[in-house]
Amino acid sequence: MKGKAKPSRKPQAKTGRPSARRSLRPARVKVARPPRRARDLRVGIGGLGAIGLPVARALDRGIPGLVLAAVSAADKGRAAEKIAGFKNRVPIVELDELAKISDVVVECAPPQSFRAIARSAVEAGRIFIPLSITSLLEELDLVEIAKRTGARILAPTGALLGLDAVRAVAEGEVHSVVMITRKPPAGLRNAKFVVEQGIDLDSLTAPLCLYEGTVRAAARQFPANVNVSVALSLAGIGPDRTRYEVWADPALTRNTHTVKVEADSCRFEMTIEGIPTVENPATGKLTPLSVIAMLRGLVSPFRVGT
């Protein structure tokens, strides 16, 4: 007996459309992951005074993405005492050795040490953060060297305010920039100009104008006292066009800076009253905080301001 033949099935024509089941399945999309930093940025600090020591302490306490690699100071014995309580062991090296073991070199040493720190850092292609901005005026060829080596020279705002606004108006036409600094006599007592002229600031009973002129000329007379004005001029219309006044005022207890700007985009005036540090009355407490904020910005995925 013959079995029944199974009905033949005709092959269905391909429509070119995926089946319903396949169409409901979402396509896989590969998401590119951001590259990870191979290691934390190593920070070297030249100088452990009123600026360098607070910055070193902050790094030792811990800032994500940063590590204190080394410090340098003229008196290594005293430097060792200052960092004795740090939780991490930090080597004390020569000034020009900082660039060999650091990705970022922070300069907060006396003006006479600027060249040794700056040259080695920029020639090695490091991120260089100078606090002795006045000394930078005499070493502006460092900018050309940085173009060749890939280094970056980043000047912090320091004890001033509003450099982002000054940089912005400088993209247009700026008519004038005037800065007036008023400090307690103790903050200017050791200024080069005051010492050379034999001016007795301790006996002042009324405000005394010590200087009025360009920022460039002021930098020669007050090499360790007018870093804020030089930073302002470099952010704006330059040291030859920026006007500057320096006053010693016995009625003040704070370092006061007033900036007046006239531009085609806006007009503004701003004043800051900084509290002097105990270690050095010429240096405000805001300055080391400005450096710490800049260091955080190097590794932060988000920042505010120009």
WOBELCOR-V627333 format. One record per pair of residues at least 6 apart in sequence whose C-alpha atoms are under 8 Angstrom apart, sorted by the first residue. I is the first residue (numbers start at 1). J is the second residue. If there is no record, write none. Layout:
BEGIN
i:I j:J
i:I j:J
END
This chain:
BEGIN
i:39 j:65
i:40 j:64
i:40 j:65
i:40 j:66
i:40 j:67
i:41 j:65
i:41 j:66
i:41 j:67
i:41 j:102
i:41 j:103
i:41 j:104
i:42 j:66
i:42 j:67
i:42 j:68
i:42 j:69
i:42 j:101
i:42 j:102
i:42 j:103
i:42 j:104
i:43 j:66
i:43 j:67
i:43 j:68
i:43 j:69
i:43 j:70
i:43 j:102
i:43 j:103
i:43 j:104
i:43 j:105
i:43 j:106
i:44 j:68
i:44 j:69
i:44 j:70
i:44 j:71
i:44 j:72
i:44 j:98
i:44 j:99
i:44 j:101
i:44 j:102
i:44 j:103
i:44 j:104
i:44 j:105
i:44 j:106
i:45 j:52
i:45 j:56
i:45 j:70
i:45 j:71
i:45 j:72
i:45 j:98
i:45 j:105
i:45 j:106
i:45 j:107
i:45 j:108
i:46 j:52
i:46 j:71
i:46 j:72
i:46 j:73
i:46 j:95
i:46 j:98
i:46 j:105
i:46 j:106
i:46 j:107
i:46 j:108
i:46 j:109
i:46 j:117
i:47 j:53
i:47 j:71
i:47 j:72
i:47 j:73
i:47 j:74
i:47 j:107
i:47 j:108
i:47 j:109
i:47 j:110
i:48 j:56
i:48 j:71
i:48 j:72
i:48 j:73
i:48 j:79
i:48 j:108
i:48 j:109
i:49 j:108
i:49 j:109
i:49 j:279
i:50 j:277
i:50 j:279
i:50 j:280
i:50 j:283
i:50 j:288
i:51 j:108
i:51 j:283
i:51 j:287
i:51 j:288
i:52 j:108
i:52 j:288
i:53 j:82
i:54 j:288
i:55 j:288
i:55 j:289
i:55 j:291
i:55 j:292
i:56 j:68
i:57 j:86
i:58 j:292
i:59 j:66
i:59 j:67
i:59 j:68
i:60 j:67
i:60 j:68
i:60 j:86
i:60 j:87
i:60 j:88
i:61 j:87
i:63 j:296
i:64 j:299
i:65 j:299
i:66 j:295
i:66 j:299
i:68 j:90
i:69 j:90
i:69 j:91
i:69 j:101
i:69 j:102
i:70 j:90
i:70 j:91
i:70 j:92
i:70 j:93
i:70 j:98
i:70 j:101
i:70 j:102
i:71 j:90
i:71 j:91
i:71 j:92
i:71 j:93
i:71 j:98
i:72 j:79
i:72 j:92
i:72 j:93
i:72 j:94
i:72 j:95
i:72 j:98
i:73 j:79
i:73 j:92
i:73 j:93
i:73 j:94
i:73 j:95
i:73 j:109
i:76 j:92
i:79 j:92
i:80 j:92
i:83 j:90
i:95 j:113
i:95 j:116
i:95 j:117
i:96 j:116
i:96 j:117
i:96 j:120
i:96 j:121
i:97 j:120
i:98 j:105
i:98 j:117
i:98 j:121
i:99 j:105
i:99 j:117
i:99 j:120
i:99 j:121
i:99 j:124
i:99 j:126
i:100 j:124
i:102 j:126
i:103 j:126
i:103 j:127
i:104 j:126
i:104 j:127
i:104 j:128
i:104 j:129
i:105 j:121
i:105 j:126
i:105 j:127
i:105 j:128
i:105 j:129
i:106 j:128
i:106 j:129
i:106 j:130
i:106 j:131
i:107 j:114
i:107 j:117
i:107 j:118
i:107 j:128
i:107 j:129
i:107 j:130
i:107 j:131
i:107 j:132
i:108 j:130
i:108 j:131
i:108 j:132
i:109 j:132
i:110 j:132
i:110 j:224
i:111 j:132
i:111 j:135
i:111 j:223
i:111 j:224
i:114 j:132
i:114 j:135
i:115 j:139
i:118 j:128
i:118 j:130
i:118 j:142
i:119 j:142
i:121 j:127
i:121 j:128
i:121 j:151
i:122 j:128
i:122 j:142
i:122 j:145
i:122 j:146
i:122 j:149
i:122 j:151
i:122 j:152
i:122 j:153
i:123 j:145
i:123 j:146
i:123 j:149
i:123 j:151
i:124 j:149
i:124 j:151
i:125 j:146
i:125 j:149
i:125 j:150
i:125 j:151
i:125 j:152
i:126 j:150
i:126 j:151
i:126 j:152
i:127 j:151
i:127 j:152
i:127 j:153
i:127 j:154
i:128 j:151
i:128 j:152
i:128 j:153
i:128 j:154
i:129 j:153
i:129 j:154
i:129 j:155
i:129 j:156
i:130 j:136
i:130 j:153
i:130 j:154
i:130 j:155
i:130 j:156
i:131 j:155
i:131 j:156
i:131 j:158
i:131 j:227
i:132 j:224
i:132 j:227
i:133 j:155
i:133 j:227
i:133 j:228
i:133 j:230
i:133 j:231
i:134 j:219
i:134 j:223
i:134 j:224
i:134 j:226
i:134 j:227
i:134 j:230
i:134 j:231
i:135 j:223
i:137 j:230
i:143 j:153
i:145 j:151
i:146 j:152
i:146 j:153
i:155 j:231
i:156 j:290
i:156 j:291
i:156 j:294
i:157 j:163
i:157 j:228
i:157 j:231
i:157 j:287
i:157 j:290
i:158 j:228
i:158 j:286
i:158 j:287
i:158 j:288
i:158 j:289
i:158 j:290
i:158 j:291
i:159 j:228
i:159 j:274
i:159 j:283
i:159 j:284
i:159 j:285
i:159 j:286
i:159 j:287
i:159 j:290
i:160 j:228
i:160 j:257
i:160 j:272
i:161 j:270
i:161 j:272
i:162 j:270
i:163 j:232
i:163 j:235
i:164 j:305
i:164 j:306
i:165 j:306
i:166 j:232
i:166 j:235
i:166 j:236
i:166 j:261
i:167 j:235
i:167 j:236
i:168 j:306
i:169 j:236
i:169 j:263
i:169 j:264
i:169 j:265
i:169 j:266
i:170 j:235
i:170 j:236
i:170 j:237
i:172 j:263
i:172 j:264
i:172 j:265
i:173 j:263
i:173 j:264
i:173 j:265
i:174 j:237
i:174 j:261
i:174 j:262
i:174 j:263
i:174 j:264
i:175 j:261
i:175 j:262
i:175 j:263
i:175 j:264
i:176 j:241
i:176 j:242
i:176 j:260
i:176 j:261
i:176 j:262
i:176 j:263
i:177 j:237
i:177 j:241
i:177 j:242
i:177 j:243
i:177 j:259
i:177 j:260
i:177 j:261
i:177 j:262
i:178 j:242
i:178 j:243
i:178 j:244
i:178 j:259
i:178 j:260
i:178 j:261
i:179 j:229
i:179 j:242
i:179 j:243
i:179 j:244
i:179 j:245
i:179 j:257
i:179 j:258
i:179 j:259
i:179 j:260
i:180 j:244
i:180 j:245
i:180 j:246
i:180 j:247
i:180 j:257
i:180 j:258
i:180 j:259
i:181 j:244
i:181 j:245
i:181 j:246
i:181 j:247
i:181 j:255
i:181 j:256
i:181 j:257
i:181 j:258
i:182 j:246
i:182 j:247
i:182 j:248
i:182 j:249
i:182 j:252
i:182 j:255
i:182 j:256
i:182 j:257
i:183 j:247
i:183 j:248
i:183 j:249
i:183 j:252
i:183 j:253
i:183 j:254
i:183 j:255
i:183 j:256
i:184 j:248
i:184 j:249
i:184 j:250
i:184 j:251
i:184 j:252
i:184 j:253
i:184 j:254
i:184 j:255
i:185 j:201
i:185 j:202
i:185 j:204
i:185 j:248
i:185 j:249
i:185 j:250
i:186 j:201
i:186 j:202
i:186 j:281
i:186 j:282
i:187 j:255
i:187 j:280
i:187 j:281
i:187 j:282
i:187 j:283
i:188 j:194
i:188 j:225
i:188 j:248
i:188 j:282
i:189 j:195
i:189 j:200
i:189 j:201
i:189 j:202
i:191 j:221
i:191 j:222
i:191 j:223
i:191 j:224
i:191 j:225
i:192 j:221
i:192 j:222
i:192 j:223
i:193 j:221
i:193 j:222
i:194 j:200
i:201 j:248
i:204 j:249
i:204 j:250
i:205 j:250
i:206 j:249
i:206 j:250
i:206 j:251
i:207 j:247
i:207 j:248
i:207 j:249
i:207 j:250
i:207 j:251
i:208 j:247
i:208 j:248
i:208 j:249
i:209 j:245
i:209 j:246
i:209 j:247
i:209 j:248
i:210 j:245
i:210 j:246
i:210 j:247
i:210 j:248
i:211 j:218
i:211 j:244
i:211 j:245
i:211 j:246
i:211 j:247
i:212 j:243
i:212 j:244
i:212 j:245
i:212 j:246
i:213 j:243
i:213 j:244
i:213 j:245
i:214 j:239
i:214 j:240
i:214 j:241
i:214 j:242
i:214 j:243
i:214 j:244
i:215 j:229
i:215 j:230
i:215 j:233
i:215 j:239
i:215 j:240
i:215 j:241
i:215 j:242
i:215 j:243
i:215 j:244
i:216 j:230
i:216 j:239
i:216 j:240
i:218 j:226
i:218 j:244
i:219 j:226
i:219 j:227
i:219 j:230
i:225 j:282
i:229 j:244
i:230 j:239
i:233 j:239
i:233 j:241
i:233 j:242
i:253 j:275
i:254 j:273
i:254 j:274
i:254 j:275
i:254 j:276
i:255 j:273
i:255 j:274
i:255 j:275
i:255 j:276
i:255 j:282
i:255 j:284
i:256 j:271
i:256 j:272
i:256 j:273
i:256 j:274
i:257 j:271
i:257 j:272
i:257 j:273
i:258 j:269
i:258 j:270
i:258 j:271
i:258 j:272
i:259 j:269
i:259 j:270
i:259 j:271
i:260 j:267
i:260 j:268
i:260 j:269
i:260 j:270
i:261 j:267
i:261 j:268
i:261 j:269
i:262 j:268
i:274 j:284
i:274 j:285
i:274 j:286
i:275 j:284
i:275 j:285
i:275 j:286
i:276 j:282
i:276 j:283
i:276 j:284
i:276 j:285
i:277 j:283
i:277 j:284
i:277 j:285
i:297 j:303
END
